[in-house]
């Protein structure tokens, strides 16, 4: 598979991960997730990630729209919920909003000469913005070194911590699996980028 095809596949998985956390899911989201994960399940990628994909498929097979919507509400929206999960890197990594990760990501954007759209409501350290930034880096053809640095310093540690939080949350089932899927894919993508760097 050539780099263009690999980047197209990477783009698809990043968009899948984004769609898990973007908003409360709709029926068409669940159908798209099932179709995408089924395709991944049909192709062996590597032993560890194949296992993660199987868990993701099982979680989708055992969940319906109502249960996933309820889970999303309890985990990410319920203002009175005890197990509410914050989706900002500053909170995930430092336990507070508007921390050092936000400053560093803004510096990273400034170095890239990338400006956040004023209509974009989330802060630059939200996992949703960071995924959008990664998609931008992939689509714009930014070098593997820039992508890997961003993954290693910001995106992967945030999802690693989120996966840990969701895995231990008794209200999480589908999203615990989605967190692990996201973390494991990002880890695999870092290794892929490391391989690309070694060839250049």
C-alpha positions as CSV (number, residue, x, y, z in Angstrom):
1,X,0.0,0.0,0.0
2,X,1.4,3.4,-1.0
3,X,1.7,6.4,1.4
4,X,-1.3,8.1,-0.2
5,X,-3.5,5.0,0.5
6,X,-2.1,4.6,4.0
7,X,-2.9,8.3,4.8
8,X,-6.4,7.8,3.4
9,X,-6.9,4.9,5.8
10,X,-5.4,6.9,8.7
11,X,-7.7,9.7,7.9
12,X,-10.7,7.3,8.1
13,X,-9.7,6.0,11.5
14,X,-9.0,9.4,13.0
15,X,-12.5,10.5,11.7
16,X,-13.9,7.4,13.3
17,X,-12.3,8.2,16.7
18,X,-13.5,11.8,16.4
19,X,-17.1,10.7,15.8
20,X,-17.1,8.6,19.0
21,X,-16.6,11.7,21.2
22,X,-18.0,14.6,19.0
23,X,-21.6,14.5,20.2
24,X,-24.3,12.2,21.4
25,X,-24.6,9.5,18.6
26,X,-27.4,9.1,16.1
27,X,-28.6,5.9,14.4
28,X,-26.5,6.7,11.3
29,X,-23.4,7.0,13.5
30,X,-23.9,3.6,15.0
31,X,-24.4,2.1,11.5
32,X,-21.2,3.8,10.2
33,X,-19.2,2.6,13.3
34,X,-20.4,-1.0,12.8
35,X,-19.6,-1.0,9.1
36,X,-16.1,0.6,9.6
37,X,-15.2,-1.7,12.5
38,X,-16.5,-4.8,10.6
39,X,-14.1,-3.8,7.7
40,X,-11.2,-3.5,10.1
41,X,-12.2,-6.8,11.7
42,X,-11.9,-8.5,8.3
43,X,-8.3,-7.4,7.8
44,X,-5.5,-8.5,10.1
45,X,-3.4,-5.4,11.0
46,X,-1.3,-6.8,13.9
47,X,-2.1,-9.2,16.7
48,X,-2.6,-6.7,19.5
49,X,-4.7,-4.2,17.5
50,X,-6.8,-7.1,16.0
51,X,-7.7,-8.0,19.5
52,X,-8.8,-4.4,20.2
53,X,-10.9,-4.3,17.0
54,X,-12.6,-7.5,18.1
55,X,-13.5,-5.9,21.5
56,X,-14.8,-2.9,19.7
57,X,-16.9,-5.0,17.4
58,X,-18.3,-7.0,20.4
59,X,-19.1,-3.8,22.3
60,X,-21.1,-2.5,19.2
61,X,-22.8,-5.8,18.8
62,X,-23.9,-5.8,22.4
63,X,-25.1,-2.1,22.4
64,X,-28.0,-0.3,20.9
65,X,-28.5,3.4,20.1
66,X,-30.3,4.1,23.4
67,X,-27.7,2.5,25.6
68,X,-24.8,4.3,23.9
69,X,-26.7,7.7,24.0
70,X,-27.4,7.2,27.7
71,X,-23.8,6.3,28.3
72,X,-22.6,9.4,26.4
73,X,-24.9,11.6,28.5
74,X,-23.6,10.1,31.8
75,X,-20.0,10.3,30.8
76,X,-19.7,13.6,29.0
77,X,-22.8,15.7,29.4
78,X,-24.6,15.2,32.8
79,X,-23.7,18.3,34.9
80,X,-24.7,16.4,38.1
81,X,-23.0,13.1,37.2
82,X,-20.2,11.9,39.5
83,X,-18.4,10.1,36.7
84,X,-18.2,13.0,34.2
85,X,-15.2,12.8,31.9
86,X,-13.4,16.0,30.8
87,X,-12.1,15.9,27.3
88,X,-9.4,18.5,27.5
89,X,-5.7,17.6,27.6
90,X,-5.0,20.1,30.4
91,X,-7.5,18.4,32.7
92,X,-6.6,14.8,31.6
93,X,-2.9,15.4,32.1
94,X,-2.8,17.9,34.9
95,X,-6.2,17.7,36.6
96,X,-7.2,21.3,35.8
97,X,-8.4,23.3,32.8
98,X,-6.3,25.9,31.0
99,X,-3.1,24.3,32.0
100,X,0.4,24.0,30.5
101,X,-0.8,21.6,27.7
102,X,-3.0,24.3,26.3
103,X,-0.2,26.8,26.3
104,X,2.1,24.3,24.6
105,X,-0.4,23.4,21.9
106,X,-1.0,27.1,21.2
107,X,2.8,27.5,20.8
108,X,2.8,24.4,18.5
109,X,0.1,26.0,16.4
110,X,2.0,29.3,16.2
111,X,5.1,27.5,15.0
112,X,3.0,25.8,12.3
113,X,1.4,29.2,11.5
114,X,-2.0,27.6,12.0
115,X,-4.9,29.7,13.4
116,X,-7.9,28.2,15.0
117,X,-11.2,29.1,13.4
118,X,-13.1,31.6,15.6
119,X,-16.2,29.6,15.1
120,X,-14.6,26.5,16.7
121,X,-16.0,26.4,20.3
122,X,-13.6,24.0,21.9
123,X,-10.2,25.0,23.3
124,X,-7.1,24.0,21.4
125,X,-6.3,21.3,23.9
126,X,-9.7,19.5,23.6
127,X,-9.2,16.0,22.1
128,X,-11.7,16.9,19.3
129,X,-9.6,19.9,18.3
130,X,-6.4,17.9,18.5
131,X,-7.9,15.2,16.2
132,X,-8.9,17.9,13.7
133,X,-5.4,19.2,13.9
134,X,-4.0,15.7,13.2
135,X,-6.3,15.4,10.3
136,X,-5.1,18.7,9.0
137,X,-1.5,17.6,9.3
138,X,-2.2,14.3,7.4
139,X,-4.2,16.1,4.7
140,X,-1.7,18.9,4.2
141,X,1.2,16.4,3.9
142,X,3.1,17.7,6.9
143,X,6.2,15.6,7.5
144,X,6.1,12.5,9.6
145,X,8.3,14.2,12.2
146,X,5.8,16.9,12.9
147,X,2.9,14.4,13.1
148,X,4.8,12.1,15.3
149,X,5.9,14.9,17.7
150,X,2.3,16.1,18.0
151,X,1.1,12.5,18.6
152,X,3.8,11.7,21.1
153,X,3.6,15.0,23.1
154,X,-0.1,15.7,23.1
155,X,-2.6,13.4,21.4
156,X,-1.4,10.0,22.6
157,X,-0.9,11.0,26.3
158,X,-4.4,12.5,26.4
159,X,-6.1,9.4,25.0
160,X,-3.9,7.2,27.1
161,X,-5.2,8.9,30.2
162,X,-8.8,9.1,28.9
163,X,-8.8,5.4,28.2
164,X,-7.6,4.7,31.7
165,X,-10.4,6.9,33.2
166,X,-13.1,5.3,31.0
167,X,-11.9,1.8,31.7
168,X,-12.4,2.3,35.5
169,X,-15.7,4.1,35.2
170,X,-18.5,1.7,36.1
171,X,-20.9,3.7,33.8
172,X,-18.7,3.1,30.8
173,X,-19.0,0.0,28.6
174,X,-19.0,1.0,24.9
175,X,-17.0,4.2,25.6
176,X,-14.5,2.2,27.7
177,X,-13.9,0.1,24.6
178,X,-13.8,3.2,22.4
179,X,-11.2,4.8,24.6
180,X,-9.0,1.6,24.4
181,X,-9.5,1.4,20.6
182,X,-8.4,5.1,20.3
183,X,-5.4,4.7,22.5
184,X,-4.2,1.5,20.8
185,X,-4.6,3.0,17.3
186,X,-2.7,6.1,18.2
187,X,0.1,4.0,19.6
188,X,0.2,2.0,16.4
189,X,0.2,5.2,14.4
190,X,3.2,6.6,16.3
191,X,5.1,3.4,15.4
192,X,4.0,3.8,11.8
193,X,5.3,7.4,11.7
194,X,8.5,6.3,13.3
195,X,9.0,3.8,10.5
196,X,8.3,6.5,7.9
197,X,10.9,8.7,9.5
198,X,13.5,6.0,9.4
199,X,13.1,5.7,5.6
200,X,13.6,9.4,5.0
